[in-house]
Amino acid sequence: MELLLKYLAWPAVGLLLGLVAILVFKSPITRLLDRVRRVGRGGLDASPTRQEGEVPVKPSAADEFQKLFDNQLLVQREGFIRAELDRVGIAPGSDREKLLVRLFAAVSIAYSFERAYLVIWGSQIAALQFLNSAGAEGVDVALLRPWYDQAAAREPGRYQNYSFDQWLGYLQSNLFVVRQGVRAAITMEGREFLKYLLHQGYSLYKGG
């Protein structure tokens, strides 16, 4: 099982998540163009091509999912995962599905945290740490202002066109902070993000 987790660990899952992103953001136009038969004054003719009396077979959602992308490395990794699951006695069925769903959920969280860490600023991490120490009650939003002001004083060029509301809004958009009126509090996502950084050994002191 440790070997399976090794292959599913970051950054090995980058390929998988990248391909999933293709599915999420891929335009339906692509599927339309695949069916285009001709272009005329009336526009695109995307009517299906089949003989009279033929009953079309609708592919399953899983088939549609897999048709959107294919990659030799991905197929190879799929084979490895299946073989490893068989080896440790997790047969196809509900137990395997539960395990894979849990692993995929963990991978998706790690992926989102990695992306956030690439662009988050040190002052925002410091504010998260302060909110984490404040507990569920949160604090007055004004108490977060010193972290913004100190960072803006250190790097005026970076903050010249970046307001306090935008600075705090980044933490809100990543679901790390919830703001209600004049109060702000760290969320479960925010606490787990800080734990993830410590677990990965990432520095909490960044520029910005």
C-alpha positions as CSV (number, residue, x, y, z in Angstrom):
1,M,0.0,0.0,0.0
2,E,2.9,2.3,0.7
3,L,4.1,1.9,-2.8
4,L,0.6,2.8,-4.1
5,L,0.6,6.0,-2.0
6,K,4.1,6.8,-3.2
7,Y,2.9,6.9,-6.8
8,L,-0.2,8.9,-5.9
9,A,1.8,11.4,-4.0
10,W,2.5,15.0,-5.2
11,P,3.8,15.8,-7.8
12,A,3.1,12.5,-9.5
13,V,-0.6,13.3,-9.5
14,G,0.0,16.5,-11.4
15,L,-0.7,14.8,-14.7
16,L,-3.9,13.3,-13.4
17,L,-5.2,16.6,-12.0
18,G,-4.2,18.4,-15.2
19,L,-6.2,16.0,-17.2
20,V,-9.1,16.3,-14.9
21,A,-8.9,20.1,-15.4
22,I,-9.3,19.4,-19.1
23,L,-12.5,17.7,-18.4
24,V,-13.8,20.5,-16.2
25,F,-12.9,23.3,-18.5
26,K,-13.2,21.7,-21.9
27,S,-15.8,23.4,-24.1
28,P,-18.7,21.4,-25.5
29,I,-17.7,23.0,-28.8
30,T,-15.0,20.3,-29.1
31,R,-17.6,17.5,-29.1
32,L,-19.7,19.5,-31.6
33,L,-16.7,19.8,-34.0
34,D,-16.1,16.1,-33.8
35,R,-19.6,15.6,-35.3
36,V,-19.6,18.3,-37.9
37,R,-20.4,16.9,-41.4
38,R,-20.4,20.0,-43.4
39,V,-20.6,23.8,-43.2
40,G,-23.0,25.7,-45.4
41,R,-25.1,28.9,-45.5
42,G,-27.3,27.4,-42.9
43,G,-24.4,26.9,-40.5
44,L,-22.9,23.7,-39.1
45,D,-24.5,20.4,-39.9
46,A,-23.7,18.2,-36.9
47,S,-26.5,15.7,-37.4
48,P,-25.5,12.1,-36.5
49,T,-24.5,9.8,-39.3
50,R,-26.2,6.3,-39.1
51,Q,-28.1,4.1,-41.3
52,E,-31.9,4.0,-41.3
53,G,-33.3,1.9,-38.5
54,E,-30.0,1.9,-36.6
55,V,-30.6,2.5,-32.9
56,P,-27.9,4.8,-31.5
57,V,-26.0,3.6,-28.4
58,K,-25.5,6.3,-25.9
59,P,-22.0,5.9,-24.2
60,S,-21.9,5.9,-20.5
61,A,-20.6,8.9,-18.5
62,A,-17.4,7.1,-17.8
63,D,-16.8,6.4,-21.5
64,E,-17.4,10.0,-22.3
65,F,-15.0,11.0,-19.5
66,Q,-12.2,8.7,-20.8
67,K,-12.7,9.8,-24.4
68,L,-11.8,13.4,-23.6
69,F,-8.2,12.5,-23.0
70,D,-5.8,9.6,-23.4
71,N,-2.1,9.3,-22.5
72,Q,0.3,6.4,-22.5
73,L,1.7,7.4,-19.1
74,L,-1.8,7.8,-17.7
75,V,-2.8,4.3,-18.9
76,Q,0.4,2.8,-17.6
77,R,-0.2,4.4,-14.2
78,E,-3.8,3.1,-14.2
79,G,-2.5,-0.4,-14.7
80,F,-0.1,0.0,-11.9
81,I,-2.8,1.2,-9.5
82,R,-5.1,-1.6,-10.4
83,A,-2.3,-4.2,-10.0
84,E,-1.3,-2.7,-6.6
85,L,-4.9,-2.7,-5.4
86,D,-5.2,-6.3,-6.4
87,R,-2.0,-7.2,-4.6
88,V,-3.1,-5.7,-1.3
89,G,-6.5,-7.4,-1.6
90,I,-8.8,-4.5,-2.4
91,A,-11.0,-6.0,-5.1
92,P,-13.1,-4.1,-7.6
93,G,-16.3,-3.0,-5.9
94,S,-17.5,-0.7,-3.2
95,D,-14.3,-1.0,-1.0
96,R,-12.1,0.0,-4.0
97,E,-14.4,2.8,-4.9
98,K,-14.4,4.2,-1.4
99,L,-10.6,4.0,-1.3
100,L,-10.1,5.7,-4.6
101,V,-12.6,8.4,-3.9
102,R,-10.8,9.2,-0.6
103,L,-7.4,9.2,-2.4
104,F,-8.7,11.5,-5.1
105,A,-10.2,13.8,-2.5
106,A,-6.9,14.0,-0.8
107,V,-5.1,14.6,-4.1
108,S,-7.5,17.4,-5.1
109,I,-6.9,19.2,-1.7
110,A,-3.2,18.9,-2.1
111,Y,-3.4,20.2,-5.6
112,S,-5.4,23.3,-4.6
113,F,-3.0,23.9,-1.6
114,E,0.0,23.7,-3.9
115,R,-1.5,26.2,-6.3
116,A,-2.4,28.6,-3.5
117,Y,1.1,28.4,-2.0
118,L,2.6,29.4,-5.3
119,V,1.0,32.8,-5.2
120,I,0.1,33.5,-1.6
121,W,2.1,36.3,0.1
122,G,3.9,36.0,3.4
123,S,1.8,38.7,5.0
124,Q,-1.3,36.7,4.1
125,I,0.1,33.5,5.7
126,A,1.0,35.6,8.8
127,A,-2.6,36.8,9.0
128,L,-3.9,33.3,8.7
129,Q,-1.6,32.2,11.6
130,F,-3.0,35.1,13.7
131,L,-6.6,34.1,12.8
132,N,-5.8,30.5,13.7
133,S,-4.7,31.6,17.2
134,A,-7.9,33.7,17.6
135,G,-10.2,30.7,17.4
136,A,-13.7,30.3,15.9
137,E,-14.9,33.7,17.1
138,G,-12.5,35.4,14.8
139,V,-11.4,39.0,15.1
140,D,-12.3,42.5,14.0
141,V,-11.1,42.9,10.4
142,A,-9.2,46.0,11.4
143,L,-6.8,43.9,13.5
144,L,-5.6,42.3,10.2
145,R,-4.7,45.6,8.8
146,P,-1.1,45.8,10.4
147,W,0.0,42.8,8.4
148,Y,-1.1,44.5,5.2
149,D,0.4,47.9,6.1
150,Q,3.8,46.4,7.2
151,A,4.1,44.4,3.9
152,A,3.0,47.5,1.9
153,A,5.7,49.5,3.6
154,R,8.4,46.9,2.8
155,E,7.3,46.4,-0.8
156,P,5.4,49.6,-1.9
157,G,5.7,48.7,-5.6
158,R,3.9,45.4,-5.2
159,Y,1.1,46.9,-3.1
160,Q,0.7,50.2,-5.0
161,N,-2.4,48.9,-6.8
162,Y,-3.4,46.2,-4.4
163,S,-5.9,47.3,-1.7
164,F,-6.5,45.8,1.7
165,D,-9.8,44.5,0.5
166,Q,-8.1,42.7,-2.4
167,W,-5.5,41.3,-0.1
168,L,-8.1,39.9,2.3
169,G,-10.3,38.9,-0.7
170,Y,-7.6,36.5,-1.9
171,L,-7.9,34.6,1.4
172,Q,-11.7,34.6,1.1
173,S,-11.7,33.5,-2.5
174,N,-9.5,30.5,-1.5
175,L,-12.0,29.7,1.3
176,F,-9.3,30.2,3.9
177,V,-11.1,33.1,5.6
178,V,-14.8,33.9,6.1
179,R,-15.8,37.5,6.6
180,Q,-19.1,38.5,8.2
181,G,-19.5,42.2,8.5
182,V,-16.6,43.6,10.4
183,R,-15.3,40.3,11.7
184,A,-13.1,37.7,10.0
185,A,-12.4,34.1,11.0
186,I,-10.2,31.3,9.7
187,T,-12.1,28.4,8.1
188,M,-11.4,24.7,8.2
189,E,-9.7,25.0,4.8
190,G,-7.5,27.7,6.3
191,R,-6.4,25.6,9.2
192,E,-5.7,22.6,7.0
193,F,-3.7,24.8,4.6
194,L,-1.4,25.8,7.5
195,K,-1.1,22.2,8.6
196,Y,-0.3,21.2,5.0
197,L,2.5,23.8,4.8
198,L,4.1,22.6,8.0
199,H,3.7,18.9,7.0
200,Q,5.4,19.6,3.6
201,G,8.2,21.6,5.3
202,Y,7.3,24.8,3.3
203,S,8.5,28.1,4.6
204,L,5.9,30.3,6.1
205,Y,8.0,33.4,5.4
206,K,7.5,34.5,1.8
207,G,7.7,37.9,0.1
208,G,4.7,40.1,0.0
